[in-house]
Amino acid sequence: MYRKIHALREAIEALKGRKLLASFGNFSGLRLLEPPTSETWVELGTLHETITLAARGVAWAQAACTVLFSSTWEPALCVEPPDE
């Protein structure tokens, strides 16, 4: 879909205004409509930027990709990126 611009445009239009995320289980109390704060979220950049940095050997980006693309979550891998 991402390589076919007409299909991407159709998907964007079809999904516009749709709720694409629902919380359940341990996350059932998560408030999806509140904007993230610097206390609750760490901005890494775009997924493309993070993957590119991981490929270049940047440790925090590699850890982020490990967490994002694995089926298990290890809190020890989740570290904040250094201030640049």
N, CA, C and O atoms as a CHARMM CRD file, in Angstrom:
* protein
*
  336
    1    1 MET  N      0.82300  -1.18000   0.00000 PROA 1      0.00000
    2    1 MET  CA     0.00000   0.00000   0.00000 PROA 1      0.00000
    3    1 MET  C      0.87600   1.25600   0.00000 PROA 1      0.00000
    4    1 MET  O      0.53500   2.23700  -0.66000 PROA 1      0.00000
    5    2 TYR  N      1.99800   1.24400   0.72800 PROA 2      0.00000
    6    2 TYR  CA     2.81900   2.45300   0.82800 PROA 2      0.00000
    7    2 TYR  C      3.53400   2.78000  -0.47600 PROA 2      0.00000
    8    2 TYR  O      3.90700   3.93000  -0.70700 PROA 2      0.00000
    9    3 ARG  N      3.72300   1.80100  -1.31100 PROA 3      0.00000
   10    3 ARG  CA     4.39900   2.04000  -2.58700 PROA 3      0.00000
   11    3 ARG  C      3.42900   2.34400  -3.71600 PROA 3      0.00000
   12    3 ARG  O      3.84200   2.70400  -4.81800 PROA 3      0.00000
   13    4 LYS  N      2.14200   2.19800  -3.44000 PROA 4      0.00000
   14    4 LYS  CA     1.10800   2.49200  -4.43900 PROA 4      0.00000
   15    4 LYS  C      0.35500   3.72100  -3.96700 PROA 4      0.00000
   16    4 LYS  O     -0.53300   3.62500  -3.12000 PROA 4      0.00000
   17    5 ILE  N      0.70700   4.87300  -4.51300 PROA 5      0.00000
   18    5 ILE  CA     0.18500   6.14000  -4.02200 PROA 5      0.00000
   19    5 ILE  C     -1.33300   6.20800  -4.05200 PROA 5      0.00000
   20    5 ILE  O     -1.93500   6.79200  -3.15200 PROA 5      0.00000
   21    6 HSD  N     -1.96900   5.62300  -5.06900 PROA 6      0.00000
   22    6 HSD  CA    -3.43000   5.66200  -5.12400 PROA 6      0.00000
   23    6 HSD  C     -4.04600   4.84600  -3.98700 PROA 6      0.00000
   24    6 HSD  O     -5.06100   5.24900  -3.41800 PROA 6      0.00000
   25    7 ALA  N     -3.44400   3.70900  -3.65500 PROA 7      0.00000
   26    7 ALA  CA    -3.95300   2.88800  -2.55400 PROA 7      0.00000
   27    7 ALA  C     -3.71400   3.58000  -1.21500 PROA 7      0.00000
   28    7 ALA  O     -4.55700   3.50400  -0.32200 PROA 7      0.00000
   29    8 LEU  N     -2.57900   4.25000  -1.06900 PROA 8      0.00000
   30    8 LEU  CA    -2.28800   4.98600   0.15200 PROA 8      0.00000
   31    8 LEU  C     -3.28100   6.12400   0.34600 PROA 8      0.00000
   32    8 LEU  O     -3.80100   6.32300   1.44400 PROA 8      0.00000
   33    9 ARG  N     -3.54100   6.86400  -0.71700 PROA 9      0.00000
   34    9 ARG  CA    -4.51700   7.95600  -0.62600 PROA 9      0.00000
   35    9 ARG  C     -5.90000   7.42200  -0.25100 PROA 9      0.00000
   36    9 ARG  O     -6.59700   8.01900   0.56900 PROA 9      0.00000
   37   10 GLU  N     -6.29100   6.30500  -0.85000 PROA 10     0.00000
   38   10 GLU  CA    -7.58500   5.70400  -0.54200 PROA 10     0.00000
   39   10 GLU  C     -7.64900   5.28100   0.92200 PROA 10     0.00000
   40   10 GLU  O     -8.66600   5.49200   1.58300 PROA 10     0.00000
   41   11 ALA  N     -6.57100   4.68700   1.43600 PROA 11     0.00000
   42   11 ALA  CA    -6.54000   4.25300   2.83100 PROA 11     0.00000
   43   11 ALA  C     -6.60300   5.45100   3.77300 PROA 11     0.00000
   44   11 ALA  O     -7.31800   5.41100   4.77500 PROA 11     0.00000
   45   12 ILE  N     -5.87400   6.50200   3.46700 PROA 12     0.00000
   46   12 ILE  CA    -5.89700   7.70500   4.30700 PROA 12     0.00000
   47   12 ILE  C     -7.30500   8.28500   4.35500 PROA 12     0.00000
   48   12 ILE  O     -7.79700   8.64800   5.42400 PROA 12     0.00000
   49   13 GLU  N     -7.93800   8.37000   3.21700 PROA 13     0.00000
   50   13 GLU  CA    -9.29100   8.91900   3.16100 PROA 13     0.00000
   51   13 GLU  C    -10.28200   8.02200   3.91000 PROA 13     0.00000
   52   13 GLU  O    -11.15200   8.51900   4.62600 PROA 13     0.00000
   53   14 ALA  N    -10.15300   6.71900   3.74800 PROA 14     0.00000
   54   14 ALA  CA   -11.07400   5.78500   4.39600 PROA 14     0.00000
   55   14 ALA  C    -10.89600   5.77600   5.91600 PROA 14     0.00000
   56   14 ALA  O    -11.86500   5.57300   6.64800 PROA 14     0.00000
   57   15 LEU  N     -9.68000   5.99300   6.39500 PROA 15     0.00000
   58   15 LEU  CA    -9.40100   5.92900   7.82500 PROA 15     0.00000
   59   15 LEU  C     -9.48800   7.28700   8.51200 PROA 15     0.00000
   60   15 LEU  O     -9.37500   7.36100   9.73600 PROA 15     0.00000
   61   16 LYS  N     -9.68300   8.33900   7.76800 PROA 16     0.00000
   62   16 LYS  CA    -9.74600   9.68500   8.33500 PROA 16     0.00000
   63   16 LYS  C    -10.84800   9.76100   9.39200 PROA 16     0.00000
   64   16 LYS  O    -12.00500   9.43900   9.12400 PROA 16     0.00000
   65   17 GLY  N    -10.46800  10.19400  10.59900 PROA 17     0.00000
   66   17 GLY  CA   -11.42500  10.34900  11.68400 PROA 17     0.00000
   67   17 GLY  C    -11.80700   9.06100  12.39200 PROA 17     0.00000
   68   17 GLY  O    -12.65100   9.08100  13.28900 PROA 17     0.00000
   69   18 ARG  N    -11.21000   7.94800  12.01200 PROA 18     0.00000
   70   18 ARG  CA   -11.54300   6.65800  12.62800 PROA 18     0.00000
   71   18 ARG  C    -10.66900   6.41600  13.85500 PROA 18     0.00000
   72   18 ARG  O     -9.50600   6.82000  13.88700 PROA 18     0.00000
   73   19 LYS  N    -11.22600   5.76600  14.84400 PROA 19     0.00000
   74   19 LYS  CA   -10.47200   5.37000  16.01800 PROA 19     0.00000
   75   19 LYS  C     -9.71600   4.09400  15.66700 PROA 19     0.00000
   76   19 LYS  O    -10.32700   3.06200  15.38800 PROA 19     0.00000
   77   20 LEU  N     -8.41200   4.16300  15.68200 PROA 20     0.00000
   78   20 LEU  CA    -7.58900   3.03000  15.25100 PROA 20     0.00000
   79   20 LEU  C     -6.89700   2.33100  16.40800 PROA 20     0.00000
   80   20 LEU  O     -6.14200   1.38200  16.19700 PROA 20     0.00000
   81   21 LEU  N     -7.14400   2.78800  17.61800 PROA 21     0.00000
   82   21 LEU  CA    -6.48100   2.22200  18.77200 PROA 21     0.00000
   83   21 LEU  C     -7.49100   2.07100  19.89600 PROA 21     0.00000
   84   21 LEU  O     -8.26700   2.98800  20.16500 PROA 21     0.00000
   85   22 ALA  N     -7.48600   0.94400  20.53700 PROA 22     0.00000
   86   22 ALA  CA    -8.35000   0.72100  21.69000 PROA 22     0.00000
   87   22 ALA  C     -7.50700   0.10500  22.79900 PROA 22     0.00000
   88   22 ALA  O     -6.62800  -0.71500  22.53600 PROA 22     0.00000
   89   23 SER  N     -7.77500   0.49900  24.02600 PROA 23     0.00000
   90   23 SER  CA    -7.03100  -0.07200  25.14400 PROA 23     0.00000
   91   23 SER  C     -7.88800  -1.11400  25.85100 PROA 23     0.00000
   92   23 SER  O     -9.11300  -0.99800  25.89800 PROA 23     0.00000
   93   24 PHE  N     -7.23100  -2.13700  26.40200 PROA 24     0.00000
   94   24 PHE  CA    -7.93000  -3.19200  27.12200 PROA 24     0.00000
   95   24 PHE  C     -6.94700  -3.83300  28.08400 PROA 24     0.00000
   96   24 PHE  O     -5.75700  -3.52200  28.05400 PROA 24     0.00000
   97   25 GLY  N     -7.42700  -4.71400  28.92600 PROA 25     0.00000
   98   25 GLY  CA    -6.56400  -5.39400  29.88900 PROA 25     0.00000
   99   25 GLY  C     -5.89900  -4.40900  30.83600 PROA 25     0.00000
  100   25 GLY  O     -6.56400  -3.53400  31.39000 PROA 25     0.00000
  101   26 ASN  N     -4.59400  -4.54200  31.02500 PROA 26     0.00000
  102   26 ASN  CA    -3.85700  -3.65700  31.92500 PROA 26     0.00000
  103   26 ASN  C     -3.87200  -2.21300  31.46000 PROA 26     0.00000
  104   26 ASN  O     -3.63500  -1.30900  32.26100 PROA 26     0.00000
  105   27 PHE  N     -4.14100  -1.97600  30.20200 PROA 27     0.00000
  106   27 PHE  CA    -4.13800  -0.63000  29.65800 PROA 27     0.00000
  107   27 PHE  C     -5.55100  -0.03800  29.56400 PROA 27     0.00000
  108   27 PHE  O     -5.73100   1.00500  28.93600 PROA 27     0.00000
  109   28 SER  N     -6.54000  -0.67200  30.16800 PROA 28     0.00000
  110   28 SER  CA    -7.91700  -0.21100  30.01100 PROA 28     0.00000
  111   28 SER  C     -8.14600   1.19400  30.56100 PROA 28     0.00000
  112   28 SER  O     -9.07900   1.87100  30.12700 PROA 28     0.00000
  113   29 GLY  N     -7.33400   1.64300  31.48700 PROA 29     0.00000
  114   29 GLY  CA    -7.49300   2.98600  32.03500 PROA 29     0.00000
  115   29 GLY  C     -6.72100   4.04700  31.27700 PROA 29     0.00000
  116   29 GLY  O     -6.77500   5.22300  31.63900 PROA 29     0.00000
  117   30 LEU  N     -6.00800   3.66100  30.24100 PROA 30     0.00000
  118   30 LEU  CA    -5.20100   4.59900  29.47600 PROA 30     0.00000
  119   30 LEU  C     -6.09300   5.61100  28.78900 PROA 30     0.00000
  120   30 LEU  O     -7.04300   5.23500  28.10200 PROA 30     0.00000
  121   31 ARG  N     -5.80400   6.87900  28.96300 PROA 31     0.00000
  122   31 ARG  CA    -6.60900   7.92900  28.34800 PROA 31     0.00000
  123   31 ARG  C     -6.02200   8.25400  26.98200 PROA 31     0.00000
  124   31 ARG  O     -4.95300   8.85600  26.87700 PROA 31     0.00000
  125   32 LEU  N     -6.72700   7.85400  25.95700 PROA 32     0.00000
  126   32 LEU  CA    -6.22800   7.99900  24.60200 PROA 32     0.00000
  127   32 LEU  C     -6.41500   9.40100  24.04200 PROA 32     0.00000
  128   32 LEU  O     -5.79300   9.74300  23.03600 PROA 32     0.00000
  129   33 LEU  N     -7.24500  10.21000  24.65900 PROA 33     0.00000
  130   33 LEU  CA    -7.53900  11.52200  24.10100 PROA 33     0.00000
  131   33 LEU  C     -6.70700  12.64300  24.73000 PROA 33     0.00000
  132   33 LEU  O     -6.79700  13.79300  24.30100 PROA 33     0.00000
  133   34 GLU  N     -5.90400  12.31900  25.73400 PROA 34     0.00000
  134   34 GLU  CA    -5.04800  13.32900  26.33400 PROA 34     0.00000
  135   34 GLU  C     -3.74000  13.41200  25.55800 PROA 34     0.00000
  136   34 GLU  O     -3.17200  12.38500  25.18700 PROA 34     0.00000
  137   35 PRO  N     -3.26400  14.61800  25.31300 PROA 35     0.00000
  138   35 PRO  CA    -1.99100  14.73100  24.61000 PROA 35     0.00000
  139   35 PRO  C     -0.84300  14.21300  25.48000 PROA 35     0.00000
  140   35 PRO  O     -0.89000  14.34400  26.70300 PROA 35     0.00000
  141   36 PRO  N      0.17400  13.63300  24.87000 PROA 36     0.00000
  142   36 PRO  CA     1.30500  13.14000  25.65200 PROA 36     0.00000
  143   36 PRO  C      2.05300  14.29300  26.31500 PROA 36     0.00000
  144   36 PRO  O      2.06800  15.41500  25.80900 PROA 36     0.00000
  145   37 THR  N      2.66600  13.99700  27.44600 PROA 37     0.00000
  146   37 THR  CA     3.48300  14.98900  28.13400 PROA 37     0.00000
  147   37 THR  C      4.92200  14.50900  28.16400 PROA 37     0.00000
  148   37 THR  O      5.19600  13.33700  27.90600 PROA 37     0.00000
  149   38 SER  N      5.83400  15.40600  28.47500 PROA 38     0.00000
  150   38 SER  CA     7.24400  15.02300  28.54100 PROA 38     0.00000
  151   38 SER  C      7.50300  14.05700  29.69800 PROA 38     0.00000
  152   38 SER  O      8.53100  13.37900  29.71700 PROA 38     0.00000
  153   39 GLU  N      6.58300  13.99000  30.65900 PROA 39     0.00000
  154   39 GLU  CA     6.74100  13.04700  31.77200 PROA 39     0.00000
  155   39 GLU  C      6.29500  11.63500  31.38400 PROA 39     0.00000
  156   39 GLU  O      6.76000  10.65800  31.97100 PROA 39     0.00000
  157   40 THR  N      5.40100  11.52200  30.40600 PROA 40     0.00000
  158   40 THR  CA     4.87100  10.20500  30.05500 PROA 40     0.00000
  159   40 THR  C      5.41000   9.65500  28.73600 PROA 40     0.00000
  160   40 THR  O      5.31000   8.45300  28.48900 PROA 40     0.00000
  161   41 TRP  N      5.97400  10.50200  27.89000 PROA 41     0.00000
  162   41 TRP  CA     6.44700  10.06900  26.58300 PROA 41     0.00000
  163   41 TRP  C      7.83900  10.62700  26.30600 PROA 41     0.00000
  164   41 TRP  O      8.18000  11.72800  26.73900 PROA 41     0.00000
  165   42 VAL  N      8.62400   9.85700  25.58600 PROA 42     0.00000
  166   42 VAL  CA     9.93300  10.31500  25.11600 PROA 42     0.00000
  167   42 VAL  C      9.88000  10.28700  23.59800 PROA 42     0.00000
  168   42 VAL  O      9.64200   9.23500  23.00300 PROA 42     0.00000
  169   43 GLU  N     10.09900  11.43700  22.96700 PROA 43     0.00000
  170   43 GLU  CA    10.04600  11.50000  21.51200 PROA 43     0.00000
  171   43 GLU  C     11.36700  11.00700  20.93100 PROA 43     0.00000
  172   43 GLU  O     12.43200  11.54800  21.23000 PROA 43     0.00000
  173   44 LEU  N     11.28200   9.98800  20.10700 PROA 44     0.00000
  174   44 LEU  CA    12.46900   9.43000  19.46900 PROA 44     0.00000
  175   44 LEU  C     12.67000   9.96700  18.06500 PROA 44     0.00000
  176   44 LEU  O     13.78800   9.94300  17.55100 PROA 44     0.00000
  177   45 GLY  N     11.63600  10.43900  17.45100 PROA 45     0.00000
  178   45 GLY  CA    11.67300  10.84100  16.05000 PROA 45     0.00000
  179   45 GLY  C     10.74800   9.92700  15.27100 PROA 45     0.00000
  180   45 GLY  O      9.95000   9.19000  15.85000 PROA 45     0.00000
  181   46 THR  N     10.86000   9.97900  13.97100 PROA 46     0.00000
  182   46 THR  CA    10.02300   9.10300  13.15800 PROA 46     0.00000
  183   46 THR  C     10.55600   7.68300  13.20900 PROA 46     0.00000
  184   46 THR  O     11.70300   7.45200  13.59300 PROA 46     0.00000
  185   47 LEU  N      9.72400   6.74400  12.82400 PROA 47     0.00000
  186   47 LEU  CA    10.16700   5.35000  12.77400 PROA 47     0.00000
  187   47 LEU  C     11.32000   5.21000  11.79300 PROA 47     0.00000
  188   47 LEU  O     12.28900   4.50500  12.07400 PROA 47     0.00000
  189   48 HSD  N     11.22700   5.86600  10.65900 PROA 48     0.00000
  190   48 HSD  CA    12.30100   5.80000   9.66400 PROA 48     0.00000
  191   48 HSD  C     13.61400   6.32200  10.24800 PROA 48     0.00000
  192   48 HSD  O     14.66500   5.71000  10.05900 PROA 48     0.00000
  193   49 GLU  N     13.55600   7.45000  10.95700 PROA 49     0.00000
  194   49 GLU  CA    14.77100   8.00200  11.56300 PROA 49     0.00000
  195   49 GLU  C     15.36900   7.04600  12.59400 PROA 49     0.00000
  196   49 GLU  O     16.58500   6.86800  12.65200 PROA 49     0.00000
  197   50 THR  N     14.50700   6.43200  13.40500 PROA 50     0.00000
  198   50 THR  CA    14.97200   5.51600  14.43900 PROA 50     0.00000
  199   50 THR  C     15.60600   4.28100  13.81700 PROA 50     0.00000
  200   50 THR  O     16.65600   3.82900  14.27600 PROA 50     0.00000
  201   51 ILE  N     14.98400   3.72900  12.78000 PROA 51     0.00000
  202   51 ILE  CA    15.55200   2.55700  12.09900 PROA 51     0.00000
  203   51 ILE  C     16.88100   2.91500  11.44000 PROA 51     0.00000
  204   51 ILE  O     17.82700   2.12800  11.48700 PROA 51     0.00000
  205   52 THR  N     16.96000   4.08200  10.83200 PROA 52     0.00000
  206   52 THR  CA    18.20000   4.52000  10.18800 PROA 52     0.00000
  207   52 THR  C     19.31600   4.65400  11.21400 PROA 52     0.00000
  208   52 THR  O     20.43700   4.20400  10.97600 PROA 52     0.00000
  209   53 LEU  N     19.01700   5.26900  12.34900 PROA 53     0.00000
  210   53 LEU  CA    20.03200   5.41600  13.40000 PROA 53     0.00000
  211   53 LEU  C     20.43900   4.05700  13.96900 PROA 53     0.00000
  212   53 LEU  O     21.61000   3.84400  14.28600 PROA 53     0.00000
  213   54 ALA  N     19.49000   3.14400  14.09900 PROA 54     0.00000
  214   54 ALA  CA    19.81300   1.79900  14.58100 PROA 54     0.00000
  215   54 ALA  C     20.75900   1.10200  13.61800 PROA 54     0.00000
  216   54 ALA  O     21.70000   0.43300  14.04400 PROA 54     0.00000
  217   55 ALA  N     20.51500   1.25300  12.32800 PROA 55     0.00000
  218   55 ALA  CA    21.38700   0.63900  11.31700 PROA 55     0.00000
  219   55 ALA  C     22.79200   1.22800  11.36400 PROA 55     0.00000
  220   55 ALA  O     23.75900   0.56400  10.99100 PROA 55     0.00000
  221   56 ARG  N     22.90600   2.47200  11.82000 PROA 56     0.00000
  222   56 ARG  CA    24.21500   3.13100  11.94600 PROA 56     0.00000
  223   56 ARG  C     24.90600   2.79900  13.26300 PROA 56     0.00000
  224   56 ARG  O     26.02300   3.25000  13.51300 PROA 56     0.00000
  225   57 GLY  N     24.23800   2.00600  14.10900 PROA 57     0.00000
  226   57 GLY  CA    24.85900   1.55600  15.34700 PROA 57     0.00000
  227   57 GLY  C     24.57500   2.40800  16.57200 PROA 57     0.00000
  228   57 GLY  O     25.24100   2.25200  17.59600 PROA 57     0.00000
  229   58 VAL  N     23.60300   3.30400  16.48900 PROA 58     0.00000
  230   58 VAL  CA    23.25400   4.14200  17.64400 PROA 58     0.00000
  231   58 VAL  C     22.52200   3.26600  18.66600 PROA 58     0.00000
  232   58 VAL  O     21.46900   2.69800  18.37800 PROA 58     0.00000
  233   59 ALA  N     23.10500   3.17200  19.86500 PROA 59     0.00000
  234   59 ALA  CA    22.62500   2.21200  20.86700 PROA 59     0.00000
  235   59 ALA  C     21.16900   2.41600  21.25700 PROA 59     0.00000
  236   59 ALA  O     20.41400   1.44500  21.30300 PROA 59     0.00000
  237   60 TRP  N     20.74100   3.66800  21.54500 PROA 60     0.00000
  238   60 TRP  CA    19.36000   3.86500  21.97400 PROA 60     0.00000
  239   60 TRP  C     18.38300   3.51400  20.85900 PROA 60     0.00000
  240   60 TRP  O     17.28900   3.01700  21.12800 PROA 60     0.00000
  241   61 ALA  N     18.77000   3.77100  19.59800 PROA 61     0.00000
  242   61 ALA  CA    17.89800   3.45300  18.46600 PROA 61     0.00000
  243   61 ALA  C     17.81400   1.93900  18.27400 PROA 61     0.00000
  244   61 ALA  O     16.74900   1.41500  17.94900 PROA 61     0.00000
  245   62 GLN  N     18.91700   1.24200  18.47100 PROA 62     0.00000
  246   62 GLN  CA    18.90000  -0.21500  18.38900 PROA 62     0.00000
  247   62 GLN  C     18.00900  -0.80400  19.47400 PROA 62     0.00000
  248   62 GLN  O     17.26100  -1.74900  19.22300 PROA 62     0.00000
  249   63 ALA  N     18.08800  -0.24200  20.69300 PROA 63     0.00000
  250   63 ALA  CA    17.24200  -0.71700  21.79000 PROA 63     0.00000
  251   63 ALA  C     15.77600  -0.45000  21.48400 PROA 63     0.00000
  252   63 ALA  O     14.92000  -1.29500  21.74500 PROA 63     0.00000
  253   64 ALA  N     15.48300   0.72700  20.92900 PROA 64     0.00000
  254   64 ALA  CA    14.10100   1.06200  20.58100 PROA 64     0.00000
  255   64 ALA  C     13.57300   0.09200  19.53200 PROA 64     0.00000
  256   64 ALA  O     12.44100  -0.37900  19.63800 PROA 64     0.00000
  257   65 CYS  N     14.37300  -0.20700  18.53200 PROA 65     0.00000
  258   65 CYS  CA    13.94100  -1.14000  17.48600 PROA 65     0.00000
  259   65 CYS  C     13.75000  -2.54100  18.04600 PROA 65     0.00000
  260   65 CYS  O     12.82700  -3.25000  17.64700 PROA 65     0.00000
  261   66 THR  N     14.61800  -2.94300  18.97000 PROA 66     0.00000
  262   66 THR  CA    14.46000  -4.24900  19.60000 PROA 66     0.00000
  263   66 THR  C     13.11600  -4.33400  20.30300 PROA 66     0.00000
  264   66 THR  O     12.41400  -5.33900  20.19300 PROA 66     0.00000
  265   67 VAL  N     12.75700  -3.27400  21.02800 PROA 67     0.00000
  266   67 VAL  CA    11.48100  -3.25200  21.73700 PROA 67     0.00000
  267   67 VAL  C     10.31700  -3.20700  20.74800 PROA 67     0.00000
  268   67 VAL  O      9.33600  -3.93300  20.90600 PROA 67     0.00000
  269   68 LEU  N     10.42700  -2.35700  19.73400 PROA 68     0.00000
  270   68 LEU  CA     9.33200  -2.20000  18.77900 PROA 68     0.00000
  271   68 LEU  C      9.05600  -3.45000  17.96000 PROA 68     0.00000
  272   68 LEU  O      7.90200  -3.75900  17.66100 PROA 68     0.00000
  273   69 PHE  N     10.10800  -4.16600  17.59900 PROA 69     0.00000
  274   69 PHE  CA     9.95100  -5.28000  16.67100 PROA 69     0.00000
  275   69 PHE  C     10.05000  -6.65100  17.31900 PROA 69     0.00000
  276   69 PHE  O     10.15300  -7.65700  16.61800 PROA 69     0.00000
  277   70 SER  N     10.02100  -6.70900  18.64600 PROA 70     0.00000
  278   70 SER  CA    10.04500  -8.01300  19.31400 PROA 70     0.00000
  279   70 SER  C      8.66900  -8.29600  19.90500 PROA 70     0.00000
  280   70 SER  O      7.86400  -7.38300  20.08900 PROA 70     0.00000
  281   71 SER  N      8.41100  -9.53700  20.19300 PROA 71     0.00000
  282   71 SER  CA     7.10700  -9.89800  20.75800 PROA 71     0.00000
  283   71 SER  C      7.12400  -9.81000  22.28200 PROA 71     0.00000
  284   71 SER  O      6.08800  -9.97700  22.92400 PROA 71     0.00000
  285   72 THR  N      8.29200  -9.55100  22.86100 PROA 72     0.00000
  286   72 THR  CA     8.38200  -9.39800  24.31200 PROA 72     0.00000
  287   72 THR  C      8.90900  -8.01100  24.62700 PROA 72     0.00000
  288   72 THR  O      9.52700  -7.36200  23.78400 PROA 72     0.00000
  289   73 TRP  N      8.66100  -7.56800  25.83600 PROA 73     0.00000
  290   73 TRP  CA     9.09200  -6.23200  26.24300 PROA 73     0.00000
  291   73 TRP  C     10.01200  -6.35900  27.42400 PROA 73     0.00000
  292   73 TRP  O      9.64600  -6.96600  28.43100 PROA 73     0.00000
  293   74 GLU  N     11.19600  -5.80100  27.32800 PROA 74     0.00000
  294   74 GLU  CA    12.16600  -5.81300  28.40300 PROA 74     0.00000
  295   74 GLU  C     12.37600  -4.38400  28.87900 PROA 74     0.00000
  296   74 GLU  O     12.96700  -3.58300  28.15400 PROA 74     0.00000
  297   75 PRO  N     11.90500  -4.03500  30.09000 PROA 75     0.00000
  298   75 PRO  CA    12.06200  -2.66700  30.56500 PROA 75     0.00000
  299   75 PRO  C     13.51000  -2.17400  30.54600 PROA 75     0.00000
  300   75 PRO  O     13.76000  -0.98900  30.32700 PROA 75     0.00000
  301   76 ALA  N     14.44500  -3.06700  30.77000 PROA 76     0.00000
  302   76 ALA  CA    15.85500  -2.66600  30.80600 PROA 76     0.00000
  303   76 ALA  C     16.33000  -2.12500  29.45700 PROA 76     0.00000
  304   76 ALA  O     17.28700  -1.35300  29.40400 PROA 76     0.00000
  305   77 LEU  N     15.66800  -2.52400  28.36700 PROA 77     0.00000
  306   77 LEU  CA    16.06200  -2.04200  27.03900 PROA 77     0.00000
  307   77 LEU  C     15.55200  -0.65100  26.74800 PROA 77     0.00000
  308   77 LEU  O     16.05100   0.01800  25.84400 PROA 77     0.00000
  309   78 CYS  N     14.57400  -0.21100  27.49500 PROA 78     0.00000
  310   78 CYS  CA    13.94600   1.08100  27.24800 PROA 78     0.00000
  311   78 CYS  C     14.72200   2.18100  27.95200 PROA 78     0.00000
  312   78 CYS  O     14.55700   2.41200  29.15000 PROA 78     0.00000
  313   79 VAL  N     15.55200   2.84000  27.20500 PROA 79     0.00000
  314   79 VAL  CA    16.34000   3.92200  27.77100 PROA 79     0.00000
  315   79 VAL  C     16.05100   5.19400  26.97500 PROA 79     0.00000
  316   79 VAL  O     15.72700   5.13900  25.78800 PROA 79     0.00000
  317   80 GLU  N     16.17100   6.31700  27.63600 PROA 80     0.00000
  318   80 GLU  CA    15.94100   7.57900  26.93900 PROA 80     0.00000
  319   80 GLU  C     17.12600   7.87700  26.04500 PROA 80     0.00000
  320   80 GLU  O     18.26900   7.59900  26.40800 PROA 80     0.00000
  321   81 PRO  N     16.85900   8.44200  24.87400 PROA 81     0.00000
  322   81 PRO  CA    17.95400   8.83500  24.01100 PROA 81     0.00000
  323   81 PRO  C     18.70500  10.00200  24.64800 PROA 81     0.00000
  324   81 PRO  O     18.10400  10.80600  25.36100 PROA 81     0.00000
  325   82 PRO  N     19.99900  10.10300  24.40200 PROA 82     0.00000
  326   82 PRO  CA    20.75600  11.20400  24.97900 PROA 82     0.00000
  327   82 PRO  C     20.32600  12.53200  24.36800 PROA 82     0.00000
  328   82 PRO  O     19.88200  12.58700  23.22100 PROA 82     0.00000
  329   83 ASP  N     20.46100  13.59500  25.14300 PROA 83     0.00000
  330   83 ASP  CA    20.18200  14.93200  24.59900 PROA 83     0.00000
  331   83 ASP  C     21.22400  15.25900  23.54400 PROA 83     0.00000
  332   83 ASP  O     22.42100  15.05200  23.74600 PROA 83     0.00000
  333   84 GLU  N     20.75800  15.76400  22.43100 PROA 84     0.00000
  334   84 GLU  CA    21.69300  16.08500  21.35000 PROA 84     0.00000
  335   84 GLU  C     21.73400  17.56600  21.10200 PROA 84     0.00000
  336   84 GLU  O     22.46700  18.02500  20.22500 PROA 84     0.00000
